[in-house]
Amino acid sequence: MPVDLNAMLTDVLKKEGGYVNNPADRGGPTKFGITQATLSKFLERAVSVDEVKNLDIGTARDIYELRYYRQPRIDKLPQAIQPFVFDCAVNHGPRRAIQFVQQVCNEAGLGPLASDGQMGPKTKAVADACYEMMGEWMVAALVEERRMFYLAIVDHDPSQKTFIKGWLARANSFLPQAA
């Protein structure tokens, strides 16, 4: 079954919510999960906090599709892992999301892949082989990589503990029913 990009975008937007400016969030002011820095980069100019507040959902969808799905080539990964990797790209940046894939492939003994966060032909081929070998268990392994990443963030910066419950719930929402 082909990936439903519209459903993935809708899911991410629901998880990210509306305008937020939590002082504990290192991303600063966001709307639909789009930071001031991301919107500035997309529009190729500095934007104000008010422009973040007034961001429309269509522009947010365009940013996510282009910068977090197509440009990092997440659309080239096995279809079954794309929703998870896309969500990771939104939450951690595309480079980290692809590093999760590379790490799981290496841990499955299918590397060595450089953990560089780049979706080149070797990462694509090894990710395809990994999914072929592991099936839904690859998603479970990716979720575990993400969980460990979140725990390392909190270990490094205890002020981020306020977010851990939500972060882990977000990661766990991708676990296959059989895992």
C-alpha positions as CSV (number, residue, x, y, z in Angstrom):
1,M,0.0,0.0,0.0
2,P,1.5,3.4,-1.0
3,V,2.4,5.9,1.7
4,D,-0.3,8.4,2.3
5,L,1.6,11.7,2.6
6,N,-1.5,13.6,3.4
7,A,-2.3,11.3,6.4
8,M,1.4,11.7,7.6
9,L,1.2,15.5,7.4
10,T,-2.2,15.5,9.2
11,D,-0.8,13.3,11.9
12,V,2.3,15.4,12.5
13,L,0.3,18.6,12.5
14,K,-2.1,17.1,15.1
15,K,0.9,16.1,17.3
16,E,2.6,19.4,17.0
17,G,-0.5,21.5,17.7
18,G,-0.8,25.3,17.4
19,Y,1.3,28.2,18.6
20,V,3.6,27.4,21.6
21,N,6.3,29.4,23.2
22,N,7.4,27.3,26.2
23,P,10.5,28.8,27.8
24,A,11.8,25.2,28.5
25,D,11.6,24.3,24.8
26,R,15.0,25.0,23.2
27,G,13.2,25.4,19.8
28,G,11.7,28.7,20.8
29,P,8.4,29.9,19.5
30,T,6.7,27.4,17.2
31,K,3.4,27.0,15.4
32,F,2.4,23.5,14.1
33,G,5.9,22.6,15.2
34,I,7.6,25.0,12.8
35,T,10.2,27.1,14.6
36,Q,11.0,30.7,13.9
37,A,14.4,29.6,12.5
38,T,12.7,27.0,10.2
39,L,10.2,29.5,8.9
40,S,13.0,32.1,8.3
41,K,15.0,29.5,6.4
42,F,12.0,28.5,4.3
43,L,11.1,32.1,3.5
44,E,14.7,33.0,3.0
45,R,14.5,36.0,5.4
46,A,14.3,36.7,9.1
47,V,10.7,36.4,10.4
48,S,9.2,37.8,13.6
49,V,7.5,35.9,16.4
50,D,4.2,37.4,15.1
51,E,4.8,35.8,11.7
52,V,5.3,32.5,13.5
53,K,2.0,33.0,15.3
54,N,0.3,33.8,12.0
55,L,1.7,30.9,10.1
56,D,-1.0,29.2,8.0
57,I,-1.4,25.4,7.9
58,G,-0.8,25.3,4.1
59,T,2.7,26.8,4.5
60,A,3.4,24.4,7.4
61,R,2.4,21.5,5.2
62,D,4.6,22.7,2.4
63,I,7.6,23.1,4.7
64,Y,7.1,19.6,6.1
65,E,6.7,18.0,2.7
66,L,9.7,19.7,1.1
67,R,12.2,20.1,4.0
68,Y,11.4,17.1,6.1
69,Y,10.2,14.5,3.6
70,R,11.3,15.0,0.0
71,Q,14.6,16.9,0.3
72,P,16.1,14.5,2.9
73,R,14.8,11.6,0.6
74,I,12.7,10.0,3.4
75,D,10.3,9.2,0.5
76,K,13.0,6.7,-0.8
77,L,12.9,4.5,2.4
78,P,10.7,1.4,2.7
79,Q,7.1,2.6,2.9
80,A,6.4,0.9,6.2
81,I,9.0,3.0,8.0
82,Q,8.4,6.3,6.3
83,P,5.7,7.6,8.8
84,F,8.0,7.0,11.7
85,V,11.1,8.4,10.1
86,F,9.1,11.4,8.9
87,D,7.8,12.1,12.4
88,C,11.4,11.8,13.7
89,A,12.6,14.3,11.0
90,V,10.0,16.8,12.2
91,N,10.8,16.2,15.9
92,H,14.7,15.9,15.7
93,G,15.6,17.1,12.2
94,P,16.0,14.9,9.1
95,R,19.7,14.2,9.7
96,R,19.0,12.6,13.1
97,A,16.0,10.7,11.7
98,I,18.1,9.1,9.0
99,Q,20.8,8.3,11.6
100,F,18.3,6.3,13.5
101,V,17.8,4.2,10.3
102,Q,21.5,3.8,9.8
103,Q,22.1,2.8,13.4
104,V,19.3,0.1,13.3
105,C,20.7,-1.2,10.0
106,N,24.2,-1.4,11.5
107,E,22.9,-3.1,14.7
108,A,21.1,-5.6,12.5
109,G,24.5,-6.5,11.0
110,L,23.7,-5.1,7.5
111,G,26.2,-2.3,7.5
112,P,28.6,-0.9,7.9
113,L,26.8,2.4,7.1
114,A,28.3,5.7,8.1
115,S,26.0,7.3,10.6
116,D,26.0,10.5,8.7
117,G,22.3,11.2,8.4
118,Q,22.5,11.2,4.6
119,M,20.0,9.2,2.5
120,G,22.3,8.0,-0.3
121,P,22.0,4.9,-2.4
122,K,23.9,2.7,0.1
123,T,21.6,3.8,3.0
124,K,18.5,3.2,0.8
125,A,19.7,-0.3,-0.3
126,V,20.6,-1.4,3.2
127,A,17.4,0.1,4.7
128,D,15.4,-1.9,2.1
129,A,17.4,-5.1,3.0
130,C,16.9,-4.4,6.7
131,Y,13.1,-4.0,6.3
132,E,13.0,-7.1,4.1
133,M,14.8,-9.1,6.9
134,M,13.1,-7.6,10.0
135,G,9.7,-6.4,8.8
136,E,7.7,-4.6,11.5
137,W,10.5,-5.4,14.0
138,M,12.5,-2.8,12.2
139,V,10.0,-0.2,13.3
140,A,10.2,-1.5,16.8
141,A,14.0,-1.2,16.7
142,L,13.7,2.4,15.4
143,V,11.3,3.3,18.2
144,E,13.9,1.9,20.7
145,E,16.6,4.1,19.1
146,R,14.4,7.1,19.5
147,R,13.5,6.3,23.1
148,M,17.2,6.0,24.0
149,F,17.8,9.3,22.2
150,Y,15.1,11.0,24.3
151,L,16.5,9.5,27.5
152,A,20.0,10.7,26.6
153,I,18.6,14.3,26.1
154,V,17.1,14.2,29.6
155,D,20.3,12.7,31.1
156,H,22.4,15.4,29.6
157,D,19.9,18.2,30.4
158,P,17.5,17.4,33.3
159,S,15.5,20.5,32.5
160,Q,14.1,18.6,29.6
161,K,12.5,16.0,31.8
162,T,9.3,18.0,31.7
163,F,8.8,16.7,28.1
164,I,9.8,13.0,28.5
165,K,6.4,11.5,29.1
166,G,5.0,13.1,25.9
167,W,8.1,12.3,23.9
168,L,8.0,8.6,24.8
169,A,4.3,8.4,24.1
170,R,4.9,9.9,20.7
171,A,7.7,7.4,20.0
172,N,5.6,4.5,21.3
173,S,2.6,5.4,19.2
174,F,4.5,3.9,16.2
175,L,5.1,0.5,17.8
176,P,3.6,-2.3,15.7
177,Q,0.8,-4.2,17.4
178,A,2.9,-7.4,17.3
179,A,6.0,-5.9,18.8
